[in-house]
């Protein structure tokens, strides 16, 4: 069965609504520390919930903003109505609608994943629609996607993200430092779903992050694998929707990145961060051409 045509229409409608909110400006509130929630999040999730229920009345819906409907059904949509909320709230046009469809066998235990069958990610500011169905490949605005052919981390552009809350408890800054030293560059754009879509499109060679939620990853993970990439945890083991780790790559640099994670978790080969004095000395040497 083809799910993406109807889901794509829903994502485009939701994206158009986000564009309207973005242009007008919306009221923003804080939940927790600095986890921004906007009127747009809630309004667009309600819209998606209504449209999915009309198009797929027997499908469950699991939304970021609290929607939990028909969760016992075989099929379940993971919905992020606005991935990149902080960007959106600050007027930065880097956000999207993300929808991933999971099929769950009746024999599955609650802590077991089903199979992601379909994915739709829509970037309304660039009018870019990413879609995938299992076994049918991934597309961007109807054109087939393929991950990049870059074969080494040193030549790779990679991406990551940081939580909006409890950043001081997140170890990712250490990994950011190490990958910055060993890659062509690290980007932190603020939308995990778009980062995954960019890996599928060959714009990035890899993306990693800690502690994401199923609505963040369900669609993007299928896009990456259907475009020829690979997704795992940091040790190279199977990725799970409730995993605390996601590593998505073009496949060619996957083993190299897994090896780095293994070494970093073990404390091996870490580059020291220069003190302000050491950094100033290095700048002086560089200015004199002695570096």
C-alpha positions as CSV (number, residue, x, y, z in Angstrom):
1,X,0.0,0.0,0.0
2,X,1.2,3.6,-0.7
3,X,0.8,5.8,2.3
4,X,3.0,8.7,1.3
5,X,0.8,10.5,-1.3
6,X,-1.9,11.2,1.3
7,X,0.6,11.9,4.1
8,X,2.5,14.3,1.8
9,X,-0.7,16.3,1.2
10,X,-1.2,16.5,5.0
11,X,2.4,17.5,5.6
12,X,2.2,20.3,2.9
13,X,-1.0,21.6,4.5
14,X,0.6,21.6,7.9
15,X,3.7,23.3,6.5
16,X,1.7,26.0,4.9
17,X,0.1,26.7,8.3
18,X,3.6,26.9,9.8
19,X,4.6,29.4,7.2
20,X,1.7,31.6,8.1
21,X,2.6,31.4,11.8
22,X,6.2,32.1,11.0
23,X,5.5,35.2,9.0
24,X,3.0,36.6,11.5
25,X,4.9,35.7,14.6
26,X,3.4,33.6,17.4
27,X,3.1,33.7,21.1
28,X,5.8,31.6,22.7
29,X,5.8,30.0,26.2
30,X,8.4,28.0,28.1
31,X,7.9,24.5,29.4
32,X,10.6,23.2,31.7
33,X,13.8,25.2,31.4
34,X,14.1,26.5,27.9
35,X,12.1,24.0,25.9
36,X,10.0,26.3,23.7
37,X,6.4,25.5,22.8
38,X,4.5,27.7,20.5
39,X,0.9,28.1,19.5
40,X,2.1,26.7,16.1
41,X,3.1,23.4,17.6
42,X,-0.2,22.7,19.1
43,X,-2.3,24.1,16.3
44,X,-0.5,22.1,13.6
45,X,-0.5,18.9,15.6
46,X,-4.2,19.2,15.9
47,X,-4.5,19.8,12.2
48,X,-2.3,16.7,11.4
49,X,-4.2,14.6,13.9
50,X,-7.5,15.5,12.2
51,X,-6.3,14.9,8.7
52,X,-4.6,11.6,9.6
53,X,-7.8,10.4,11.3
54,X,-9.8,11.3,8.2
55,X,-7.3,9.6,5.8
56,X,-6.3,6.6,7.9
57,X,-9.1,6.1,10.5
58,X,-7.7,2.9,11.8
59,X,-4.1,4.2,12.4
60,X,-2.8,5.3,15.7
61,X,-1.2,8.7,16.3
62,X,1.7,9.5,18.6
63,X,2.4,13.2,18.6
64,X,5.1,15.3,20.3
65,X,2.5,17.7,21.8
66,X,0.6,15.0,23.6
67,X,-1.6,13.2,21.0
68,X,-2.1,9.6,21.9
69,X,-4.9,8.0,19.8
70,X,-5.6,4.4,18.9
71,X,-2.2,3.3,20.2
72,X,-3.3,-0.4,20.1
73,X,-3.6,-0.4,16.3
74,X,-1.3,-2.2,13.9
75,X,-0.1,1.1,12.3
76,X,1.0,4.1,14.3
77,X,2.1,7.5,13.0
78,X,4.9,9.3,14.9
79,X,4.3,13.0,14.4
80,X,6.4,16.1,15.1
81,X,4.4,19.0,13.9
82,X,7.3,21.4,14.2
83,X,10.8,19.9,14.5
84,X,13.1,22.9,15.1
85,X,10.8,24.8,17.5
86,X,13.6,26.9,19.0
87,X,14.7,28.0,15.5
88,X,11.1,28.8,14.6
89,X,10.6,30.8,17.8
90,X,13.7,32.9,17.1
91,X,12.8,33.6,13.5
92,X,15.4,31.2,12.0
93,X,13.8,29.4,9.0
94,X,15.2,25.9,9.7
95,X,12.3,23.7,10.8
96,X,10.0,21.0,9.3
97,X,7.0,18.7,9.7
98,X,8.0,15.1,10.3
99,X,5.7,12.0,10.1
100,X,6.8,8.4,10.3
101,X,4.6,5.3,10.0
102,X,5.3,2.2,12.1
103,X,3.7,-1.2,11.6
104,X,3.5,-3.2,14.8
105,X,2.8,-6.9,14.8
106,X,0.4,-8.1,17.5
107,X,3.1,-10.3,18.9
108,X,5.5,-7.4,19.7
109,X,6.2,-6.6,23.3
110,X,5.8,-2.9,24.3
111,X,9.6,-2.5,24.4
112,X,10.1,-3.9,20.9
113,X,10.0,-1.8,17.7
114,X,7.8,-2.5,14.8
115,X,8.9,-1.7,11.2
116,X,8.9,1.8,9.9
117,X,7.0,1.6,6.6
118,X,6.7,5.2,5.4
119,X,8.2,8.6,6.0
120,X,7.4,12.2,5.1
121,X,9.4,15.3,6.1
122,X,8.4,18.7,4.7
123,X,10.5,21.8,4.9
124,X,8.0,24.6,4.2
125,X,10.5,27.4,3.9
126,X,12.3,25.7,1.1
127,X,9.3,23.8,-0.2
128,X,11.3,20.5,0.0
129,X,9.3,17.3,0.5
130,X,11.2,14.2,1.5
131,X,9.4,10.9,1.2
132,X,10.2,7.2,1.6
133,X,8.4,3.9,1.6
134,X,10.1,0.7,2.7
135,X,11.6,-1.0,-0.3
136,X,10.7,1.8,-2.7
137,X,13.6,4.2,-2.1
138,X,13.6,7.8,-0.9
139,X,12.8,11.0,-2.8
140,X,13.1,14.8,-2.6
141,X,10.4,16.5,-4.5
142,X,10.0,13.4,-6.6
143,X,13.6,12.9,-7.4
144,X,15.4,9.8,-6.1
145,X,17.8,10.3,-3.2
146,X,21.2,8.7,-2.7
147,X,23.6,9.2,0.2
148,X,27.0,10.7,-0.6
149,X,30.0,8.7,-1.7
150,X,32.5,10.4,0.6
151,X,34.5,7.6,2.1
152,X,36.5,9.1,4.9
153,X,35.6,11.1,8.0
154,X,38.3,13.7,7.2
155,X,36.4,14.7,4.1
156,X,33.0,14.5,5.6
157,X,30.5,17.2,6.7
158,X,28.7,15.9,9.7
159,X,25.9,17.2,12.0
160,X,24.7,16.9,15.6
161,X,22.4,18.5,18.0
162,X,22.1,19.4,21.7
163,X,19.1,19.3,24.0
164,X,17.3,22.5,24.8
165,X,17.0,21.3,28.5
166,X,19.7,20.1,30.9
167,X,22.5,20.8,28.5
168,X,25.0,20.7,31.4
169,X,24.1,17.0,31.8
170,X,24.7,16.1,28.2
171,X,28.2,14.8,27.2
172,X,27.9,15.7,23.5
173,X,30.1,18.7,23.7
174,X,33.1,16.4,24.1
175,X,32.1,14.4,21.0
176,X,31.5,17.7,19.1
177,X,35.0,18.7,19.9
178,X,36.5,15.4,18.7
179,X,34.5,15.2,15.5
180,X,35.3,18.9,14.7
181,X,39.0,18.0,14.8
182,X,38.7,14.9,12.7
183,X,36.1,15.9,10.1
184,X,35.7,18.5,7.4
185,X,33.2,20.3,9.6
186,X,30.4,19.8,12.1
187,X,27.0,21.6,11.8
188,X,24.4,22.1,14.5
189,X,21.3,23.3,12.7
190,X,18.6,22.6,15.2
191,X,16.3,20.1,13.5
192,X,17.1,16.4,13.8
193,X,14.6,15.4,11.2
194,X,16.1,17.7,8.6
195,X,19.6,16.6,9.6
196,X,18.6,13.0,8.9
197,X,16.9,14.1,5.6
198,X,20.2,15.8,4.6
199,X,22.1,12.6,5.2
200,X,19.7,10.8,2.9
201,X,20.1,13.6,0.3
202,X,23.9,13.5,0.4
203,X,24.2,17.0,1.8
204,X,25.7,15.6,5.0
205,X,27.8,12.4,5.5
206,X,26.6,11.7,9.0
207,X,24.4,12.8,11.9
208,X,24.6,11.8,15.6
209,X,22.7,12.8,18.7
210,X,21.8,11.7,22.2
211,X,18.4,11.3,23.7
212,X,16.0,11.9,20.8
213,X,12.4,10.8,20.8
214,X,10.6,8.5,18.3
215,X,8.8,11.5,16.6
216,X,12.3,13.0,16.0
217,X,13.7,10.0,14.2
218,X,11.0,7.7,12.8
219,X,10.8,9.4,9.4
220,X,14.4,10.4,9.0
221,X,15.8,7.0,9.8
222,X,13.8,5.4,7.0
223,X,14.8,8.1,4.6
224,X,18.5,7.4,5.3
225,X,18.2,3.6,4.9
226,X,16.1,3.9,1.8
227,X,18.7,6.2,0.3
228,X,21.4,3.7,0.9
229,X,22.8,4.8,4.2
230,X,23.1,3.1,7.6
231,X,21.6,3.8,11.0
232,X,22.8,2.3,14.3
233,X,23.5,3.2,17.9
234,X,27.0,4.5,18.8
235,X,28.4,1.0,19.1
236,X,27.2,-0.1,15.7
237,X,24.3,-2.1,17.2
238,X,20.6,-1.9,16.0
239,X,18.9,1.4,16.3
240,X,15.7,1.5,18.3
241,X,13.0,4.2,18.4
242,X,13.5,4.7,22.1
243,X,17.2,4.5,21.9
244,X,19.3,7.1,23.7
245,X,21.7,7.1,20.7
246,X,21.3,7.6,17.0
247,X,24.1,7.5,14.4
248,X,23.1,7.9,10.7
249,X,25.7,7.9,8.0
250,X,26.2,7.3,4.3
251,X,27.5,3.8,5.3
252,X,31.0,4.4,4.0
253,X,32.2,6.3,7.1
254,X,30.0,4.3,9.6
255,X,32.7,2.0,10.9
256,X,35.2,4.9,11.3
257,X,32.7,6.9,13.3
258,X,31.7,3.9,15.4
259,X,35.4,3.3,16.1
260,X,35.7,6.9,17.3
261,X,32.7,6.5,19.6
262,X,34.1,3.3,21.1
263,X,37.5,5.1,21.7
264,X,35.9,8.2,23.1
265,X,33.7,6.3,25.6
266,X,36.8,4.4,26.7
267,X,38.7,7.7,27.1
268,X,41.3,6.8,24.4
269,X,42.9,9.3,22.0
270,X,41.1,12.3,23.2
271,X,42.6,15.7,22.1
272,X,43.0,18.1,25.0
273,X,41.1,21.4,24.8
274,X,43.7,24.2,24.9
275,X,43.6,26.6,27.8
276,X,43.2,30.3,27.0
277,X,46.9,30.8,27.4
278,X,47.8,27.9,25.1
279,X,45.3,29.2,22.5
280,X,46.8,32.7,22.6
281,X,50.3,31.2,22.2
282,X,49.1,29.2,19.2
283,X,47.5,32.3,17.6
284,X,50.8,34.2,18.1
285,X,52.8,31.4,16.5
286,X,50.4,31.3,13.6
287,X,50.6,35.1,13.1
288,X,54.4,34.7,12.9
289,X,54.1,31.9,10.4
290,X,55.8,29.5,12.9
291,X,52.9,27.1,13.4
